[in-house]
Amino acid sequence: MAQRIFIIGAGRFGAHLASRLSEFGCEIVLADKNADRVEDLVQDGFHAVEMDAEDQNALREAGVQDVDAVVVSIGENMQGSILTTLLLKELKVKKLICRALDARHATVLEKLGANLVVLPTRDMAYRLAERLRDNAGSDRQQLCEDYQLAQIRIGLPLHSRTLAGAALRERYHVNVILLTRNGPKGEATAIEPTPDRAMLQGDMLFVAGRRENLNRFERECGEQLAS
C-alpha cells in the first residue's frame, strides 16, 4: 500500500519533495494558503489544496491525522511553522517531519516533539562535503533519516586489535556489518566480523550508525591519507 504523505507549504522545497515522493509511488497532498500557488500546482498535476495550517479545524478536516506522515515545509514564516507543528502534535499525527530555517528554529521544533527536523542548507552541505572529502578510503550510503552505511578503511589505532577489544559499539555507537581484506593480488575478501577477529591496518570496515558517530569513528580510527 502506498504511503500517504501530507506536505504543508508548497514552495520550492515542498514541491520538489512532492515530485520525488510521487516518483517513489507515494500518495501526496500539498497544502498552501496561497491560492495562486495552489492553482499552479493543480495545473501541474499535483493534488493540492488551499488551507490555512494555523487553523486546527482546517487541519483536522483535511485529514492530517489519517496519513502516514506530515511534512511541515513552511518557508520563511518561522512563527507559522512553530504554531502549525504545535497544532499537529495536538492532533496526534502519526509522524511529523519539519523543515527548520536555522539551528534555533530546529531546537524549538525538536522540543515541540517533531519526529525529524531537517535543515536543508546544512544537510546538503554536509552531504556534499562527504562526497568531496579527500579520504578516498571512505564511502557513505544514506539508510534512513540520519543513519548511514559507511565503508571506512582501518588506520593504525585499530591495527591488531580484535573487534571485541575495540568495543566499537560501546565507544562509538556504530555497528560492524562486514570486514574485507585485500589479498596479495589486491582482490578484496569478505571476512566474518566475529568478536575475536583481529583487524589490520588497511582493512575495510562496513559500519552503520548516525552520521556524527561515523564521522568521529573515522576521524579517530580511520586511515589518514597523506596530504
ChimeraX attribute file (.defattr): number of C-alpha atoms within 10 A of each C-alpha:
attribute: neighborCount
match mode: 1-to-1
recipient: residues
	/A:1	6
	/A:2	11
	/A:3	14
	/A:4	18
	/A:5	22
	/A:6	24
	/A:7	25
	/A:8	27
	/A:9	24
	/A:10	26
	/A:11	18
	/A:12	11
	/A:13	14
	/A:14	21
	/A:15	17
	/A:16	12
	/A:17	17
	/A:18	23
	/A:19	13
	/A:20	11
	/A:21	16
	/A:22	16
	/A:23	9
	/A:24	11
	/A:25	12
	/A:26	16
	/A:27	18
	/A:28	21
	/A:29	20
	/A:30	26
	/A:31	29
	/A:32	22
	/A:33	16
	/A:34	15
	/A:35	13
	/A:36	11
	/A:37	17
	/A:38	22
	/A:39	14
	/A:40	12
	/A:41	18
	/A:42	14
	/A:43	11
	/A:44	10
	/A:45	8
	/A:46	18
	/A:47	15
	/A:48	23
	/A:49	21
	/A:50	16
	/A:51	19
	/A:52	18
	/A:53	25
	/A:54	19
	/A:55	12
	/A:56	17
	/A:57	13
	/A:58	14
	/A:59	20
	/A:60	15
	/A:61	9
	/A:62	16
	/A:63	13
	/A:64	22
	/A:65	20
	/A:66	15
	/A:67	17
	/A:68	16
	/A:69	19
	/A:70	23
	/A:71	22
	/A:72	27
	/A:73	26
	/A:74	26
	/A:75	18
	/A:76	10
	/A:77	9
	/A:78	15
	/A:79	12
	/A:80	16
	/A:81	24
	/A:82	21
	/A:83	17
	/A:84	22
	/A:85	26
	/A:86	18
	/A:87	19
	/A:88	26
	/A:89	17
	/A:90	11
	/A:91	16
	/A:92	13
	/A:93	17
	/A:94	15
	/A:95	17
	/A:96	20
	/A:97	20
	/A:98	25
	/A:99	24
	/A:100	26
	/A:101	20
	/A:102	14
	/A:103	12
	/A:104	10
	/A:105	17
	/A:106	20
	/A:107	12
	/A:108	15
	/A:109	24
	/A:110	17
	/A:111	8
	/A:112	16
	/A:113	15
	/A:114	21
	/A:115	13
	/A:116	16
	/A:117	21
	/A:118	19
	/A:119	16
	/A:120	14
	/A:121	11
	/A:122	13
	/A:123	12
	/A:124	11
	/A:125	12
	/A:126	13
	/A:127	13
	/A:128	11
	/A:129	11
	/A:130	15
	/A:131	14
	/A:132	10
	/A:133	12
	/A:134	13
	/A:135	18
	/A:136	13
	/A:137	16
	/A:138	20
	/A:139	16
	/A:140	18
	/A:141	11
	/A:142	14
	/A:143	12
	/A:144	9
	/A:145	11
	/A:146	13
	/A:147	16
	/A:148	21
	/A:149	22
	/A:150	24
	/A:151	23
	/A:152	26
	/A:153	25
	/A:154	24
	/A:155	21
	/A:156	16
	/A:157	14
	/A:158	21
	/A:159	15
	/A:160	13
	/A:161	17
	/A:162	17
	/A:163	18
	/A:164	14
	/A:165	12
	/A:166	17
	/A:167	14
	/A:168	16
	/A:169	14
	/A:170	9
	/A:171	10
	/A:172	19
	/A:173	16
	/A:174	22
	/A:175	16
	/A:176	18
	/A:177	14
	/A:178	15
	/A:179	23
	/A:180	20
	/A:181	19
	/A:182	13
	/A:183	9
	/A:184	7
	/A:185	6
	/A:186	8
	/A:187	9
	/A:188	14
	/A:189	13
	/A:190	11
	/A:191	13
	/A:192	11
	/A:193	19
	/A:194	13
	/A:195	12
	/A:196	11
	/A:197	16
	/A:198	16
	/A:199	23
	/A:200	18
	/A:201	18
	/A:202	19
	/A:203	22
	/A:204	26
	/A:205	23
	/A:206	21
	/A:207	21
	/A:208	22
	/A:209	20
	/A:210	18
	/A:211	19
	/A:212	14
	/A:213	17
	/A:214	24
	/A:215	17
	/A:216	12
	/A:217	18
	/A:218	21
	/A:219	12
	/A:220	16
	/A:221	19
	/A:222	26
	/A:223	23
	/A:224	17
	/A:225	10
	/A:226	6
	/A:227	5
